[in-house]
Amino acid sequence: MNKQPTVRDLNEALRLRKKIDALQKETASLQQKLERTLGAAPVRKKAAVKKKATKKRPQRTRTSAKKTVAKKVAQKKAPVPKLRDVITQVITQAKRPLTLDEILTGIKKKGVKIKSKNPKNSLGVRMYTDKTFKKAKPGHFTMAR
Protein backbone atom coordinates (compact mmCIF):
# COMPACT_ATOMS: atom_id res chain seq x y z
CA MET A 1 0.00 0.00 0.00
CA ASN A 2 1.08 3.57 -0.69
CA LYS A 3 1.19 5.66 2.43
CA GLN A 4 0.30 9.33 2.37
CA PRO A 5 3.37 11.57 2.57
CA THR A 6 3.72 13.48 5.81
CA VAL A 7 4.38 17.19 6.09
CA ARG A 8 7.98 16.37 6.94
CA ASP A 9 8.31 14.27 3.75
CA LEU A 10 6.81 17.04 1.64
CA ASN A 11 9.12 19.66 3.16
CA GLU A 12 12.13 17.43 2.50
CA ALA A 13 11.01 16.90 -1.12
CA LEU A 14 10.61 20.66 -1.57
CA ARG A 15 14.08 21.30 -0.13
CA LEU A 16 15.59 18.70 -2.47
CA ARG A 17 13.78 20.16 -5.49
CA LYS A 18 15.12 23.64 -4.70
CA LYS A 19 18.62 22.23 -4.33
CA ILE A 20 18.34 20.41 -7.69
CA ASP A 21 17.15 23.61 -9.39
CA ALA A 22 20.05 25.59 -7.92
CA LEU A 23 22.55 22.97 -9.05
CA GLN A 24 21.09 22.94 -12.57
CA LYS A 25 21.46 26.71 -12.77
CA GLU A 26 25.01 26.49 -11.53
CA THR A 27 25.78 23.74 -14.08
CA ALA A 28 24.38 25.89 -16.89
CA SER A 29 26.47 28.85 -15.74
CA LEU A 30 29.65 26.78 -15.56
CA GLN A 31 28.93 25.30 -19.01
CA GLN A 32 28.67 28.81 -20.46
CA LYS A 33 31.98 29.83 -18.84
CA LEU A 34 33.66 26.75 -20.29
CA GLU A 35 32.29 27.50 -23.75
CA ARG A 36 33.54 31.08 -23.56
CA THR A 37 36.94 29.95 -22.35
CA LEU A 38 37.44 27.27 -25.00
CA GLY A 39 35.61 29.14 -27.76
CA ALA A 40 33.76 25.95 -28.63
CA ALA A 41 30.27 25.60 -30.04
CA PRO A 42 27.59 25.63 -27.34
CA VAL A 43 26.66 22.25 -25.91
CA ARG A 44 22.95 21.45 -25.91
CA LYS A 45 21.31 21.71 -22.55
CA LYS A 46 19.08 19.04 -21.11
CA ALA A 47 15.33 19.47 -21.52
CA ALA A 48 14.84 20.02 -17.77
CA VAL A 49 17.02 23.13 -17.84
CA LYS A 50 15.26 24.83 -20.77
CA LYS A 51 13.01 27.76 -20.03
CA LYS A 52 9.73 28.41 -21.74
CA ALA A 53 9.89 30.86 -24.60
CA THR A 54 7.97 34.06 -23.96
CA LYS A 55 6.47 36.20 -26.65
CA LYS A 56 7.33 39.86 -26.60
CA ARG A 57 4.52 42.24 -27.20
CA PRO A 58 5.07 44.83 -29.91
CA GLN A 59 5.57 48.32 -28.58
CA ARG A 60 2.62 50.63 -28.92
CA THR A 61 3.08 53.85 -30.76
CA ARG A 62 2.03 56.92 -28.87
CA THR A 63 -0.98 58.74 -30.18
CA SER A 64 -2.88 61.60 -28.75
CA ALA A 65 -6.03 60.92 -26.77
CA LYS A 66 -8.13 62.81 -29.32
CA LYS A 67 -6.95 60.56 -32.18
CA THR A 68 -7.66 57.44 -30.15
CA VAL A 69 -11.20 58.56 -29.32
CA ALA A 70 -11.81 59.57 -32.93
CA LYS A 71 -10.71 56.13 -34.13
CA LYS A 72 -12.98 54.37 -31.65
CA VAL A 73 -15.97 56.46 -32.69
CA ALA A 74 -15.26 55.75 -36.37
CA GLN A 75 -14.89 52.02 -35.71
CA LYS A 76 -18.26 51.62 -33.98
CA LYS A 77 -20.50 49.30 -35.90
CA ALA A 78 -24.24 48.99 -35.94
CA PRO A 79 -25.46 47.33 -32.75
CA VAL A 80 -25.98 43.59 -33.02
CA PRO A 81 -29.59 42.61 -32.28
CA LYS A 82 -30.21 40.42 -29.26
CA LEU A 83 -30.67 36.74 -30.01
CA ARG A 84 -34.05 36.74 -28.24
CA ASP A 85 -35.35 39.45 -30.58
CA VAL A 86 -34.14 37.60 -33.68
CA ILE A 87 -35.71 34.32 -32.51
CA THR A 88 -38.96 36.18 -31.84
CA GLN A 89 -38.93 37.62 -35.37
CA VAL A 90 -38.26 34.20 -36.92
CA ILE A 91 -41.08 32.48 -35.01
CA THR A 92 -43.65 35.25 -35.54
CA GLN A 93 -42.92 35.43 -39.27
CA ALA A 94 -43.41 31.68 -39.61
CA LYS A 95 -46.83 31.83 -37.87
CA ARG A 96 -46.42 28.20 -36.76
CA PRO A 97 -44.33 26.25 -34.25
CA LEU A 98 -40.77 25.70 -35.50
CA THR A 99 -38.10 23.10 -34.81
CA LEU A 100 -34.63 24.07 -33.59
CA ASP A 101 -33.19 23.49 -37.07
CA GLU A 102 -35.80 25.78 -38.66
CA ILE A 103 -35.17 28.50 -36.08
CA LEU A 104 -31.41 28.16 -36.57
CA THR A 105 -31.68 28.54 -40.36
CA GLY A 106 -33.93 31.58 -39.86
CA ILE A 107 -31.36 33.14 -37.55
CA LYS A 108 -28.60 32.51 -40.10
CA LYS A 109 -30.71 34.05 -42.88
CA LYS A 110 -31.01 37.20 -40.76
CA GLY A 111 -27.21 37.35 -40.61
CA VAL A 112 -26.84 36.76 -36.89
CA LYS A 113 -24.04 34.43 -35.82
CA ILE A 114 -24.08 32.33 -32.66
CA LYS A 115 -20.55 32.16 -31.27
CA SER A 116 -20.63 28.56 -30.17
CA LYS A 117 -19.05 25.30 -31.24
CA ASN A 118 -22.50 23.74 -31.25
CA PRO A 119 -25.10 26.44 -31.99
CA LYS A 120 -28.00 23.99 -32.05
CA ASN A 121 -27.35 23.01 -28.43
CA SER A 122 -26.99 26.66 -27.41
CA LEU A 123 -30.25 27.50 -29.11
CA GLY A 124 -31.96 24.52 -27.44
CA VAL A 125 -30.86 25.69 -24.01
CA ARG A 126 -32.18 29.16 -24.79
CA MET A 127 -35.53 27.84 -26.01
CA TYR A 128 -36.10 25.60 -22.99
CA THR A 129 -34.99 28.12 -20.35
CA ASP A 130 -36.26 31.44 -21.73
CA LYS A 131 -39.82 32.21 -20.57
CA THR A 132 -40.47 34.13 -23.82
CA PHE A 133 -40.78 30.84 -25.70
CA LYS A 134 -42.76 27.71 -24.98
CA LYS A 135 -42.75 24.17 -26.28
CA ALA A 136 -45.79 23.64 -28.50
CA LYS A 137 -45.15 19.95 -29.05
CA PRO A 138 -42.06 17.77 -28.76
CA GLY A 139 -39.22 19.50 -30.61
CA HIS A 140 -41.35 22.47 -31.74
CA PHE A 141 -41.37 25.95 -30.18
CA THR A 142 -43.64 28.97 -30.36
CA MET A 143 -44.08 32.28 -28.55
CA ALA A 144 -45.41 32.17 -24.99
CA ARG A 145 -48.36 34.58 -24.99
BALOBA-1460 file (C-alpha; in Angstrom, 3 decimals):
// residues 145
<rec num="1" residu="m" x="0.000" y="0.000" z="0.000"/>
<rec num="2" residu="n" x="1.078" y="3.569" z="-0.694"/>
<rec num="3" residu="k" x="1.190" y="5.661" z="2.431"/>
<rec num="4" residu="q" x="0.300" y="9.327" z="2.374"/>
<rec num="5" residu="p" x="3.370" y="11.571" z="2.571"/>
<rec num="6" residu="t" x="3.716" y="13.477" z="5.807"/>
<rec num="7" residu="v" x="4.383" y="17.191" z="6.087"/>
<rec num="8" residu="r" x="7.979" y="16.367" z="6.940"/>
<rec num="9" residu="d" x="8.309" y="14.272" z="3.746"/>
<rec num="10" residu="l" x="6.814" y="17.042" z="1.637"/>
<rec num="11" residu="n" x="9.117" y="19.663" z="3.156"/>
<rec num="12" residu="e" x="12.127" y="17.426" z="2.497"/>
<rec num="13" residu="a" x="11.006" y="16.904" z="-1.120"/>
<rec num="14" residu="l" x="10.608" y="20.658" z="-1.570"/>
<rec num="15" residu="r" x="14.078" y="21.303" z="-0.128"/>
<rec num="16" residu="l" x="15.591" y="18.702" z="-2.470"/>
<rec num="17" residu="r" x="13.778" y="20.159" z="-5.489"/>
<rec num="18" residu="k" x="15.119" y="23.635" z="-4.699"/>
<rec num="19" residu="k" x="18.621" y="22.228" z="-4.332"/>
<rec num="20" residu="i" x="18.343" y="20.412" z="-7.691"/>
<rec num="21" residu="d" x="17.152" y="23.610" z="-9.386"/>
<rec num="22" residu="a" x="20.050" y="25.590" z="-7.916"/>
<rec num="23" residu="l" x="22.549" y="22.972" z="-9.051"/>
<rec num="24" residu="q" x="21.087" y="22.936" z="-12.569"/>
<rec num="25" residu="k" x="21.455" y="26.714" z="-12.768"/>
<rec num="26" residu="e" x="25.015" y="26.490" z="-11.529"/>
<rec num="27" residu="t" x="25.783" y="23.737" z="-14.082"/>
<rec num="28" residu="a" x="24.384" y="25.891" z="-16.889"/>
<rec num="29" residu="s" x="26.469" y="28.853" z="-15.737"/>
<rec num="30" residu="l" x="29.654" y="26.777" z="-15.564"/>
<rec num="31" residu="q" x="28.927" y="25.298" z="-19.006"/>
<rec num="32" residu="q" x="28.673" y="28.812" z="-20.463"/>
<rec num="33" residu="k" x="31.982" y="29.834" z="-18.843"/>
<rec num="34" residu="l" x="33.656" y="26.747" z="-20.286"/>
<rec num="35" residu="e" x="32.293" y="27.496" z="-23.753"/>
<rec num="36" residu="r" x="33.539" y="31.077" z="-23.556"/>
<rec num="37" residu="t" x="36.943" y="29.949" z="-22.346"/>
<rec num="38" residu="l" x="37.438" y="27.273" z="-25.005"/>
<rec num="39" residu="g" x="35.608" y="29.140" z="-27.759"/>
<rec num="40" residu="a" x="33.758" y="25.947" z="-28.632"/>
<rec num="41" residu="a" x="30.272" y="25.597" z="-30.036"/>
<rec num="42" residu="p" x="27.595" y="25.632" z="-27.338"/>
<rec num="43" residu="v" x="26.664" y="22.248" z="-25.915"/>
<rec num="44" residu="r" x="22.949" y="21.454" z="-25.910"/>
<rec num="45" residu="k" x="21.307" y="21.706" z="-22.548"/>
<rec num="46" residu="k" x="19.076" y="19.037" z="-21.108"/>
<rec num="47" residu="a" x="15.328" y="19.471" z="-21.516"/>
<rec num="48" residu="a" x="14.842" y="20.016" z="-17.766"/>
<rec num="49" residu="v" x="17.025" y="23.131" z="-17.838"/>
<rec num="50" residu="k" x="15.256" y="24.834" z="-20.771"/>
<rec num="51" residu="k" x="13.011" y="27.762" z="-20.029"/>
<rec num="52" residu="k" x="9.728" y="28.408" z="-21.742"/>
<rec num="53" residu="a" x="9.886" y="30.860" z="-24.599"/>
<rec num="54" residu="t" x="7.974" y="34.059" z="-23.962"/>
<rec num="55" residu="k" x="6.473" y="36.199" z="-26.650"/>
<rec num="56" residu="k" x="7.335" y="39.856" z="-26.599"/>
<rec num="57" residu="r" x="4.520" y="42.238" z="-27.201"/>
<rec num="58" residu="p" x="5.069" y="44.825" z="-29.907"/>
<rec num="59" residu="q" x="5.567" y="48.316" z="-28.582"/>
<rec num="60" residu="r" x="2.625" y="50.630" z="-28.922"/>
<rec num="61" residu="t" x="3.077" y="53.852" z="-30.758"/>
<rec num="62" residu="r" x="2.034" y="56.918" z="-28.868"/>
<rec num="63" residu="t" x="-0.982" y="58.741" z="-30.184"/>
<rec num="64" residu="s" x="-2.881" y="61.600" z="-28.751"/>
<rec num="65" residu="a" x="-6.029" y="60.919" z="-26.775"/>
<rec num="66" residu="k" x="-8.128" y="62.813" z="-29.324"/>
<rec num="67" residu="k" x="-6.950" y="60.559" z="-32.184"/>
<rec num="68" residu="t" x="-7.664" y="57.445" z="-30.151"/>
<rec num="69" residu="v" x="-11.203" y="58.562" z="-29.322"/>
<rec num="70" residu="a" x="-11.806" y="59.570" z="-32.930"/>
<rec num="71" residu="k" x="-10.709" y="56.135" z="-34.132"/>
<rec num="72" residu="k" x="-12.983" y="54.369" z="-31.649"/>
<rec num="73" residu="v" x="-15.971" y="56.462" z="-32.693"/>
<rec num="74" residu="a" x="-15.256" y="55.750" z="-36.367"/>
<rec num="75" residu="q" x="-14.889" y="52.018" z="-35.705"/>
<rec num="76" residu="k" x="-18.260" y="51.618" z="-33.977"/>
<rec num="77" residu="k" x="-20.499" y="49.297" z="-35.897"/>
<rec num="78" residu="a" x="-24.237" y="48.990" z="-35.940"/>
<rec num="79" residu="p" x="-25.457" y="47.329" z="-32.748"/>
<rec num="80" residu="v" x="-25.983" y="43.586" z="-33.025"/>
<rec num="81" residu="p" x="-29.589" y="42.614" z="-32.280"/>
<rec num="82" residu="k" x="-30.209" y="40.419" z="-29.258"/>
<rec num="83" residu="l" x="-30.674" y="36.744" z="-30.006"/>
<rec num="84" residu="r" x="-34.049" y="36.737" z="-28.236"/>
<rec num="85" residu="d" x="-35.347" y="39.452" z="-30.576"/>
<rec num="86" residu="v" x="-34.145" y="37.599" z="-33.682"/>
<rec num="87" residu="i" x="-35.708" y="34.322" z="-32.512"/>
<rec num="88" residu="t" x="-38.964" y="36.182" z="-31.840"/>
<rec num="89" residu="q" x="-38.931" y="37.621" z="-35.374"/>
<rec num="90" residu="v" x="-38.257" y="34.198" z="-36.918"/>
<rec num="91" residu="i" x="-41.076" y="32.484" z="-35.012"/>
<rec num="92" residu="t" x="-43.654" y="35.254" z="-35.538"/>
<rec num="93" residu="q" x="-42.916" y="35.434" z="-39.274"/>
<rec num="94" residu="a" x="-43.409" y="31.684" z="-39.606"/>
<rec num="95" residu="k" x="-46.831" y="31.827" z="-37.868"/>
<rec num="96" residu="r" x="-46.423" y="28.203" z="-36.756"/>
<rec num="97" residu="p" x="-44.328" y="26.252" z="-34.249"/>
<rec num="98" residu="l" x="-40.770" y="25.702" z="-35.502"/>
<rec num="99" residu="t" x="-38.096" y="23.103" z="-34.806"/>
<rec num="100" residu="l" x="-34.631" y="24.070" z="-33.586"/>
<rec num="101" residu="d" x="-33.194" y="23.488" z="-37.066"/>
<rec num="102" residu="e" x="-35.796" y="25.781" z="-38.660"/>
<rec num="103" residu="i" x="-35.166" y="28.497" z="-36.079"/>
<rec num="104" residu="l" x="-31.405" y="28.158" z="-36.566"/>
<rec num="105" residu="t" x="-31.680" y="28.540" z="-40.356"/>
<rec num="106" residu="g" x="-33.930" y="31.576" z="-39.858"/>
<rec num="107" residu="i" x="-31.360" y="33.136" z="-37.554"/>
<rec num="108" residu="k" x="-28.600" y="32.515" z="-40.098"/>
<rec num="109" residu="k" x="-30.715" y="34.051" z="-42.882"/>
<rec num="110" residu="k" x="-31.015" y="37.201" z="-40.759"/>
<rec num="111" residu="g" x="-27.214" y="37.345" z="-40.611"/>
<rec num="112" residu="v" x="-26.839" y="36.758" z="-36.891"/>
<rec num="113" residu="k" x="-24.043" y="34.430" z="-35.817"/>
<rec num="114" residu="i" x="-24.082" y="32.333" z="-32.661"/>
<rec num="115" residu="k" x="-20.547" y="32.163" z="-31.274"/>
<rec num="116" residu="s" x="-20.631" y="28.556" z="-30.168"/>
<rec num="117" residu="k" x="-19.054" y="25.300" z="-31.239"/>
<rec num="118" residu="n" x="-22.500" y="23.736" z="-31.254"/>
<rec num="119" residu="p" x="-25.103" y="26.442" z="-31.994"/>
<rec num="120" residu="k" x="-27.999" y="23.989" z="-32.049"/>
<rec num="121" residu="n" x="-27.351" y="23.013" z="-28.427"/>
<rec num="122" residu="s" x="-26.989" y="26.656" z="-27.410"/>
<rec num="123" residu="l" x="-30.254" y="27.497" z="-29.110"/>
<rec num="124" residu="g" x="-31.961" y="24.517" z="-27.438"/>
<rec num="125" residu="v" x="-30.861" y="25.686" z="-24.015"/>
<rec num="126" residu="r" x="-32.182" y="29.165" z="-24.787"/>
<rec num="127" residu="m" x="-35.528" y="27.837" z="-26.010"/>
<rec num="128" residu="y" x="-36.102" y="25.595" z="-22.989"/>
<rec num="129" residu="t" x="-34.990" y="28.123" z="-20.353"/>
<rec num="130" residu="d" x="-36.261" y="31.444" z="-21.730"/>
<rec num="131" residu="k" x="-39.818" y="32.214" z="-20.571"/>
<rec num="132" residu="t" x="-40.471" y="34.133" z="-23.818"/>
<rec num="133" residu="f" x="-40.779" y="30.844" z="-25.699"/>
<rec num="134" residu="k" x="-42.755" y="27.710" z="-24.984"/>
<rec num="135" residu="k" x="-42.748" y="24.167" z="-26.277"/>
<rec num="136" residu="a" x="-45.791" y="23.645" z="-28.503"/>
<rec num="137" residu="k" x="-45.149" y="19.951" z="-29.046"/>
<rec num="138" residu="p" x="-42.064" y="17.765" z="-28.762"/>
<rec num="139" residu="g" x="-39.220" y="19.496" z="-30.613"/>
<rec num="140" residu="h" x="-41.349" y="22.473" z="-31.744"/>
<rec num="141" residu="f" x="-41.374" y="25.946" z="-30.183"/>
<rec num="142" residu="t" x="-43.642" y="28.970" z="-30.356"/>
<rec num="143" residu="m" x="-44.081" y="32.281" z="-28.553"/>
<rec num="144" residu="a" x="-45.408" y="32.173" z="-24.988"/>
<rec num="145" residu="r" x="-48.359" y="34.580" z="-24.994"/>
